[in-house]
Amino acid sequence: MTANQVTLAAMALSLLVGATLLYPNWQPGIYWAIPLVMLVRMALNAIDGMLAREHNMQSALGGILNELCDVFADTALYLPFALLPGAKPWLVVGIVIAAVISEMAGVVAVQIGASRRYDGPMGKSDRAFVFGALALCVGLGWHGAWVNALFAVILLLIGVTIVNRCLNALQEVNA
């Protein structure tokens, strides 16, 4: 198996689980799959990196797949939260859009001569932790209008992350 195949498998798993969360006969317990999938994705992301480095499989395509597949996978796993009873869908859609911009800000840093930026406070792994914890709560039936306050905080923190990544990239280039 190649590193790129592992990357694509991790994305496919996330897309499959995300699609399952859209099932019309919604059951809160289905959200328990999200933390498990996120752990598996983290493991697969580590494996694809190790395969690429240790078996000389690094490639431009692998770099593209690594970034894009993560964005597709996160989008598939986060958008279904917009369907939670009491949730404001526009907040979840805003989070997904801001998360994509945040990752773009991290990658664009390379284009201006800085390193790939992973600054927070709400980077990819932070979002995975928060949404994983929220998924556990939803799976236990603990959800309601309070999730909108959480979504608003996440959105705000992603905005801070975007600013941090841009400013830190500029600072690195100018140093």
Backbone torsions as a table, in degrees:
resi	resn	phi	psi	omega
1	MET	NA	138.2	-179.1
2	THR	-92.4	164.5	177.8
3	ALA	-60.2	-40.9	-179.5
4	ASN	-65.9	-35.2	177.2
5	GLN	-66.3	-37.2	177.0
6	VAL	-65.1	-43.3	178.3
7	THR	-59.6	-46.4	-179.6
8	LEU	-66.5	-35.6	178.1
9	ALA	-65.5	-39.9	178.2
10	ALA	-62.8	-41.5	178.2
11	MET	-66.6	-44.2	-179.4
12	ALA	-59.4	-41.4	177.6
13	LEU	-59.5	-45.0	-179.9
14	SER	-65.5	-41.3	178.5
15	LEU	-63.4	-40.1	179.4
16	LEU	-63.7	-47.5	-179.8
17	VAL	-66.5	-41.4	177.5
18	GLY	-59.0	-42.1	178.1
19	ALA	-65.7	-37.4	178.6
20	THR	-62.3	-34.3	-179.8
21	LEU	-68.9	-13.5	178.4
22	LEU	-90.3	-0.2	-179.0
23	TYR	-53.1	132.5	-173.7
24	PRO	-63.0	-30.2	177.9
25	ASN	-92.1	66.6	-172.8
26	TRP	-56.3	132.5	174.5
27	GLN	-129.0	131.3	-177.3
28	PRO	-59.2	-31.3	-177.7
29	GLY	-61.0	-22.9	179.9
30	ILE	-62.3	-25.1	-179.9
31	TYR	-68.5	-15.0	176.7
32	TRP	-64.3	-21.0	179.2
33	ALA	-68.0	-26.8	-174.6
34	ILE	-62.3	-52.1	179.4
35	PRO	-60.0	-37.1	178.4
36	LEU	-63.9	-45.7	179.6
37	VAL	-63.2	-39.2	179.7
38	MET	-65.3	-37.7	176.2
39	LEU	-66.1	-43.4	178.7
40	VAL	-63.2	-41.9	178.1
41	ARG	-61.4	-42.8	178.2
42	MET	-59.4	-43.0	178.9
43	ALA	-64.5	-44.4	179.7
44	LEU	-65.8	-36.3	176.6
45	ASN	-63.6	-38.3	177.0
46	ALA	-68.2	-40.9	-179.0
47	ILE	-65.2	-43.6	-178.6
48	ASP	-64.4	-36.6	177.0
49	GLY	-65.8	-42.8	178.8
50	MET	-65.4	-43.4	178.2
51	LEU	-59.1	-45.6	-177.4
52	ALA	-61.8	-45.3	-177.4
53	ARG	-73.6	-48.0	-171.4
54	GLU	-79.7	-20.5	-178.6
55	HIS	-118.3	22.5	175.5
56	ASN	52.0	46.5	179.3
57	MET	-106.2	9.0	-179.8
58	GLN	-64.6	136.6	-179.5
59	SER	-153.6	163.6	176.1
60	ALA	-62.5	-41.5	177.7
61	LEU	-60.3	-41.2	178.6
62	GLY	-61.3	-39.8	177.6
63	GLY	-63.7	-41.6	178.1
64	ILE	-65.8	-48.5	-179.6
65	LEU	-60.5	-40.5	-178.8
66	ASN	-57.5	-45.6	-178.6
67	GLU	-74.5	-49.2	-174.8
68	LEU	-69.3	-40.0	-179.0
69	CYS	-64.2	-37.3	176.8
70	ASP	-62.3	-41.7	-179.6
71	VAL	-66.6	-44.1	177.9
72	PHE	-62.4	-43.6	-178.1
73	ALA	-63.8	-46.4	178.9
74	ASP	-61.9	-42.3	179.1
75	THR	-59.1	-44.8	-179.4
76	ALA	-63.8	-35.1	-177.6
77	LEU	-84.4	-25.7	-176.2
78	TYR	-92.5	-35.3	-177.3
79	LEU	-58.2	-37.1	179.7
80	PRO	-59.9	-19.7	177.0
81	PHE	-64.2	-19.6	177.2
82	ALA	-65.8	-19.9	-178.4
83	LEU	-91.8	-0.6	178.1
84	LEU	-60.7	138.8	175.5
85	PRO	-58.0	127.5	179.3
86	GLY	89.8	-11.6	-179.2
87	ALA	-77.8	147.4	174.3
88	LYS	-92.8	107.8	-175.7
89	PRO	-55.0	-35.6	-177.4
90	TRP	-62.4	-29.9	177.4
91	LEU	-67.9	-42.6	-179.7
92	VAL	-67.7	-42.9	177.4
93	VAL	-62.1	-41.0	176.3
94	GLY	-60.3	-41.1	177.7
95	ILE	-61.7	-45.5	-178.2
96	VAL	-63.9	-44.9	178.9
97	ILE	-63.3	-45.6	179.7
98	ALA	-64.1	-36.3	178.2
99	ALA	-63.9	-40.8	177.5
100	VAL	-63.3	-44.6	178.8
101	ILE	-63.1	-38.9	178.4
102	SER	-60.7	-45.3	178.4
103	GLU	-67.6	-36.2	176.8
104	MET	-63.6	-41.3	177.6
105	ALA	-60.2	-37.8	178.1
106	GLY	-66.0	-38.9	-178.5
107	VAL	-78.7	-38.5	-179.1
108	VAL	-61.2	-26.6	177.7
109	ALA	-55.2	-37.9	179.8
110	VAL	-63.6	-37.8	-178.3
111	GLN	-63.0	-29.8	-179.6
112	ILE	-95.3	4.8	175.7
113	GLY	99.9	6.9	176.4
114	ALA	-95.5	176.1	176.0
115	SER	-82.5	161.4	175.3
116	ARG	-57.4	126.0	-175.2
117	ARG	-92.6	131.4	177.0
118	TYR	-121.6	17.6	-176.6
119	ASP	-56.2	155.7	177.7
120	GLY	-106.4	-161.6	24.8
121	PRO	-93.0	-2.5	-177.9
122	MET	-132.3	66.0	177.2
123	GLY	-80.6	-172.1	-174.9
124	LYS	-57.3	-47.8	-178.1
125	SER	-70.7	-32.4	176.4
126	ASP	-65.4	-43.8	177.7
127	ARG	-62.3	-42.4	179.8
128	ALA	-60.7	-41.8	179.1
129	PHE	-63.6	-48.4	-177.1
130	VAL	-64.3	-45.6	-179.9
131	PHE	-70.0	-32.3	174.7
132	GLY	-64.0	-44.6	177.8
133	ALA	-64.5	-42.0	178.1
134	LEU	-63.0	-40.4	178.6
135	ALA	-61.6	-38.9	175.8
136	LEU	-61.9	-42.9	178.2
137	CYS	-61.6	-45.2	179.6
138	VAL	-62.7	-42.0	178.8
139	GLY	-60.1	-30.5	177.6
140	LEU	-86.0	-0.9	-180.0
141	GLY	85.8	10.0	-179.8
142	TRP	-94.9	80.5	176.6
143	HIS	-147.2	160.8	-179.1
144	GLY	172.2	-159.1	-176.2
145	ALA	-62.8	-21.7	-179.9
146	TRP	-60.2	-23.4	-179.6
147	VAL	-64.0	-26.3	179.2
148	ASN	-65.0	-37.6	176.2
149	ALA	-64.4	-41.7	177.4
150	LEU	-62.9	-44.7	179.1
151	PHE	-60.7	-40.3	179.4
152	ALA	-63.3	-41.4	178.2
153	VAL	-65.3	-43.4	178.4
154	ILE	-59.3	-46.3	-179.5
155	LEU	-60.4	-44.0	177.9
156	LEU	-61.5	-46.1	-179.1
157	LEU	-66.1	-32.6	175.4
158	ILE	-67.6	-38.1	175.7
159	GLY	-59.3	-43.3	176.9
160	VAL	-63.3	-38.6	178.6
161	THR	-61.6	-44.2	179.1
162	ILE	-59.2	-47.6	179.6
163	VAL	-61.8	-45.9	179.7
164	ASN	-59.2	-44.8	-178.5
165	ARG	-63.5	-42.3	-179.8
166	CYS	-67.5	-48.3	-179.2
167	LEU	-63.4	-42.7	-179.7
168	ASN	-67.9	-34.1	175.7
169	ALA	-66.3	-44.2	178.8
170	LEU	-63.4	-41.5	179.5
171	GLN	-63.8	-40.7	179.8
172	GLU	-64.2	-41.9	-178.9
173	VAL	-67.9	-37.0	-177.4
174	ASN	-82.3	-8.7	-178.3
175	ALA	-79.3	NA	NA
